[in-house]
């Protein structure tokens, strides 16, 4: 995950540099620094830094992957990557509920926002516990 953390760190540095340049440019060309764009760029850099820091933290706790080894061969990454449910409808429900929440926010319909949020929580629970069989008693 070191590759991913490096990518996000580069994006964070870029966001902070562009925010500084943007603030200086708008401050010299207008009557003052334009706050909305400056804050948006700072938050973009901060979010990228947050994700990069998370990836860096996780990379210290797991064993190195083939992507992190410069000497790795393509065959080192072969094999099973994980379990992905081929016939699950929960991702579709999750996307539909997220769309309902987005529409409710766009039109500021509180009743629809509450309904969509409840449905979204149900869809998240369904996706997380789709293959849960309960505690195993050995």
N, C-alpha and C positions, 0 to 999 in steps of 0.2 A: 504494500500500500504506500510505499515511499514515492512511487511515481505519481500517484494521485495527489499526495500531499504537496509534492513539488509543483504540480500543475496549479493547484488552488493557491499556493503561496505566490506564484508568479502573477496570477489574476489579482490577488490581494494587493500586491505591490503596484501593479498597473492601475488598479482602482484608486489607490491613495495618491499616486503621482498625478493621474488625470484630474483628481479632485483638487489638488493644489494648483495645477496649471489652470483649471477652469475658474477657480476662485480668483486667482491673480488676473486672468484675462478679463473676467466680468467686472472685477474691481477697477481696472484701469480704463475700460471702455464705457462703463456706465457710471452712475452716481454711487454705486455700492456693490458689494458682492451679492450675486444672485443666490439666495439661500436654498431654494428648492433643489436645484441641480447639484449644488455642492454637497448638501446633506445626502442626496440620493447616491452620489458617487462614493461618499464616505461610507455609507451603509453597505454598498455593494462590496467595497474593499473589506469591510468588517465581516460581512457574511462569508466571503471567500476565505478570509483568515480563520474564521470559526470552523469551517468545514475542513480546511487544510490542517488545522490543529487537531481536530478529531481523528482524521486519517493518520496523522503522525502518532497520536496516542495509541490507536489501535494497532499500528504496525509494530510497535514495541512489544505488544502483548501476544501477537500471533507469530507462528513460524514464518520465515521468509517464503514468499511465493515465487514461482518461476519468473514472473514479471519483474521482480526485484533483483534478480541475479543477472548480471551482464554476461556471464559465461553460460547461461542456460540455452538449451536446445529447444526447438519447437516441440519435440516429443516429450519434454519434461512437463508440459502443460496438458498432455493427453489424459483422458480418463473422465470419470464422472465429476461434474462441477457442482452438482447439488440436485435437489428434487424440485421440479417445477410441475405443478399440477396441469395436465393437458386438457382437462375437461371442466375446469372450474368456471362458474359464472360469477363468482364474487368480485373479480376485478371489474366486470361490466357494471355490477351494482354499485361498486365503489365510485367509479367514474360518473355514473348517473347521479348519485347522491352529491358528489362534489360539484357537479354542474348545477344542480338545484340550489345548493348553498350559494354558488356564485351568482346565479340569477337573482336569488333573494337579496343578496347584498347589493347588486347593481340597481335593483328597483326598490330597495329598502322596505321589503315586505317582511316584517318581524315574524308573522305567523308562519310564513314559508321558510324563513331562516330556522326557526325552532324545529319545524317538521323535518327539514333537510338535515339539520344537525343530529337529530335523533336517529334518522335513517342512516346517516353517515356512520354513527357509532355502531349501529347494528351491523352494517356492512363490514366495518373494520373487524368487529368481533367474529363475524362469519368467516372472513378471510383468515384471521389468525387461528381460529379453532376448527378449521375445516377438517383436519385429520386428527384432531385430539380425541383420544379414546378413553381418557380418564386415567387416574393413577393406576399403575400396574402393581398388583399384589403378588409378590414372589414368595 
